[in-house]
C-alpha cells in the first residue's frame, strides 16, 4: 500500500459518494416499480368498467374520473420525485468531488429552486393522493353497506377528522408564520393557496421565505417534521384499514349466504346447471366489488 492510500483520507469521499448515489437510485427505482404496478391495476380497472353492463353509468363514470385523477397525481409525484432525486445526486456528487460548495461552478440558488420544486410539488401531490384514496375506499364501503347509517356517519367522521387535522395544522402554522411568506407573490394569494392545500406540511414545503432550507428542521416534506402530519397519516391509515375490513366482512357474509343457499338450503347435491348458475352469481358479485373500487 502506498503512502497515498490512507483509508481515512482517500476512500472517505468515494464511500460517501457511493452511499449518496445508492440512496438516490433507490429513491428513483422503488417508486418507479410501484408506479408501474399501480398503472397496470388502473388499466385493468378501466377495462372492467368499460366492458361491464350499462347499469350505474354515472357511478362508473365518477369512479373512472376519480381513478384518472389519482393516476395523474401519482404520475406527477413520480416525475417530481425523479427530478428531485436526480438533482440531489448531481449536487452531492459535485460537492463531494469538488470538496467545496463555494466553487465557481456551484450555484446554490439553482439548487434551492430545484429542491423547493420537488419538495413543494411532491408534498402537494401526496395530499391529493390521500384525499382521493380515502374518498374511494370509503365510497366503496358505503355502497356495499347502503342503508346502514352508522357506517356512513363513521365514514364522514373519519374523513373530517383526517382533513380537519390537516386544516387545523394549516391554520396554526399560517397564524405563526404568514408574516414571513414571500411578499412578491402577494400575501392574500399565498394565504388562500396554502389554506386550500389543507395541510401544514404542504404549507411549509411550499414556503418560499428567506429562511427556507432543504435540511431545515420541520420543513414538512412528505408529511415529515410536524405532529399534525403524523396525525393525518395515522388517521388516513386507520380509515383505509377500517373501510377495507368492512368490505372484507361484507364479502365474507355474501359468500357464506351463497354457499348456504347452494348446499344447505335445498339439501341436495347441486346439478351442473345449478352449479353454473351459482358461478354466474359469484362472477356478478366479483364484478360488483371491482366496480365499486
ABEGO torsion letter per residue (X at the ends): XBAABBAAAAAAAAAAAAAAAAAAAAAAAAAAAAAAAAAAAAAAAAAAAAABBABGAAAAAAAAAAAAAAAAAAAAAAAAAAAAAAAAAAAAAAAAAAGBAABAABBAAAAAAAAAAAAAAAAAAAAAAAAAAAAAAAAAAAAAABGBAAAAAAAAAAAAAAAAAAAAAAAAAAAAAAAABBAAAEAAAAAAAAAAAGBAAAAAAABABAABBAABBGAGBGGBGBAAAAAAAAAAAAAAAAAAAAAAAAAAAAAAAAAAAAAAAAGBBBBAAAAAAAAAAAAAAAAAAAAAX
